[in-house]
Amino acid sequence: MQHRGEIDGLRAISVGGVVLFHAWPGLLPGGFLGVDVFFVISGFLITSLLAAEATTKRISITDFYERRARRIVPALAFVLLLTTLGAVAVMPPSELEAYGASLRAAALFYSNVFFYGDIGYFAAATKYMPLLHIWSLAVEEQFYIVWPLLVLLLVAMKRTRLLPLVVALIVLASLAAAVWMQKRSPAVGFYLTPFRMWELGLGALLAVTPLPAAQRSAAPLLIIGLALILGSMLWLDERLALYMPTPLPACLGAALVLYATTHAKPRAVTLLANAPMRAIGRGSYSLYLWHWPALVLPRIALDRGLTPLESAAAVVIAGALTYVSLRFVEAPWRDRCRTPMTRARLLTLAAAALLLVALIGTALQFSGGLVGHAAPGVARIQPLVHDDTSSAARCAAGEATAQPGAWRDCTTDPARATADVLLLGDSHAYHLAPGIMAAAAGRGLNVRQVTKHGCSPVYRGAPGSADLCARFNRAALVEVARHPELRVIIVSGHWADNLERRAALLARGGTPDAAQIAMARDGLNAAVVALIADLRRAAPNARVVLVGTTPEFSVRIGRCIERARFAGRADADCLDKPIKDQPWASLGDATLADVAAATGSAIYLPRPLFCDGANCRAGSVDSIDFRDNDHLSAAGSQRVATGLFTVIDPLLAAPRPGA
């Protein structure tokens, strides 16, 4: 296939959008769509080569994988190894341990699955994950495991004329699945290959479908395509990233550009095929690999975000590393004349390089991030940093499930068939579980935990909604109804966040005014009242206890202390960090108090344990109460449970409501 300079220019737009978005998010809020454009380009180019080979009946799977190995592996292995050296230098053990797991995932091309299971792409913590961006490469390589085999099968069956139809069906099926999945689990649709295949398939469809040459319409189609891409990058933002049809305009724009320039070269093609754009495009793969570690490692070393000027310096460094990588690693290995060897040897070397990197990652992970070589103070903090509130974590229903955790994992005494107390809510209920279960066990009570991260217990969705949180909350009520013997139901949630989100929706992106805040409070009040009514219908003899807010700090406390010790700073710097949930926390507690008074429910407000007015403390040097910015450690959970049971004990001693 003849080299096309305008495709290099399209690559330049793609990688430029991604780099600008990551370095200066406000400058190009939809720059992340550059990845989607990359997918379309990749599907078009790879399938064009396969289709050309199909016409000659000379498709070679081993030749295809040799080309992919030469294109992908050398630069990837080089970047991963150098990034690992940087990570070892600046990361404390817990972060280096997590990095090791992500390194193995990157080397073995399952980063998309790894990060889907670990954390959302746009969450704040991702700004400190040097290999997050490799997820898109994993999607491509997973796609290309199957794609040439499908083409080869059609060639072997002498059905190559069916290729456009087969590709079109794949595109439609994947697109429909992506739309369907966004209502159930947006993160699944974002990360996993079946829901991204339509983007690669769109480029592939363009490559195999005999379309009329766009001679007269080439220039307008090119301009429309570029407008769709750039307009999407300018006007869309990360709040829409997980939802369809956000990537669709940019992908259609990329397809239009490729179509318009396949059979004609309108004058407007110089927008893409000029020398600077071609140069950036030729280095786009290495630049994509380098730009994110170049931005993330300084953030970790400085333990803060980068200033615009620092981001500019990081991008310049990424550009320099791109030049080195392109000239001394990528180019030599892509040229068979400069690196002559048999196909078997090349594939063996590529596999060995990736396996070596994966083994390094495994070693970093299972050594606890080289914790044995860390200073004693850093090693001692590891139990807190890794504190997932013990067995409670098993009961925090995962991203893709709408069912409560299994009885055997989520009760104080699984041998008993009945429960006395049920804990219901999101992660702000789950972090109470260790303390509640310990206190309950000492009283001979069996506690059933029904929690799901990110799912407010009051969320219902539309009637019959397929949304995971709505389904989970419906399943939670079914679980409550299975246990009419329940004596107490504890309800806890991230009330401050719930209230803030309600107000933000009313303000439509602006700053909520007093009337909108009052409406948000009324909405939360009504939602909690409705939940209590549902719980009382499901378990008439149970008393409902509402648990108020715990403070939300501006930093992850456990990681802050680990980083402080790693850098030789004092722990105390991390224990008095500012809180960021006012005034919403106070308003949330006040709303719960109103609900409790109106419904006759009990209430416990744990905030005074940690706060004196607006001043909050995350514990002491001897007892740290928070493991991250807003979730309790096991010690903090026990502290709250002690206070909570001063409310629960009298309820257990009193006659039951239905008695």
Secondary structure, DSSP 8 states (H G I E B T S, - for coil): ----HHHHHHHHHHHHHHHHHHH-TTTSTTGGGHHHHHHHHHHHHHHHHHHHHHHTT---HHHHHHHHHHHHHHHHHHHHHHHHHHHHHH--HHHHHHHHHHHHHHHTT-HHHHHHHH--TTSGGGGG-TTGGGHHHHHHHHHHHHHHHHHHHHHHTT-GGGHHHHHHHHHHHHHHHHHHHHTT-HHHHHHSGGGTHHHHHHHHHHHHS-----STTHHHHHHHHHHHHHHHHHH--GGGTTSTTTTHHHHHHHHHHHHHTTS---GGGHHHHSHHHHHHHHTHHHHHHHHHHHHHHHHHHHTS---HHHHHHHHHHHHHHHHHHIIIIIHHHH-TTTS---HHHHHHHHHHHHHHHHHHHHHHHHTTTTGGGS-HHHHHTHHHHT---GGGGGGEE-TT--S---TTTSBS-TT-S--SEEEEESHHHHTTHHHHHHHHHHTT--EEEEEETT--TT---STT---HHHHHHHHHHHHHHT-TT--EEEEE--HHHHHHHHHHHHHTTS---HHHHHHHHHHHHHHHHHHHHHHHHH-TT-EEEEE-----BSS-HHHHHHHHHHHT--THHHHT--B--TTHHHHHHHHHHHHHHHHT-EEE--GGGTEETTEE--B-SS-B-BSSSSSB-HHHHHHHHHHHHHHHHHHHHS--TT-
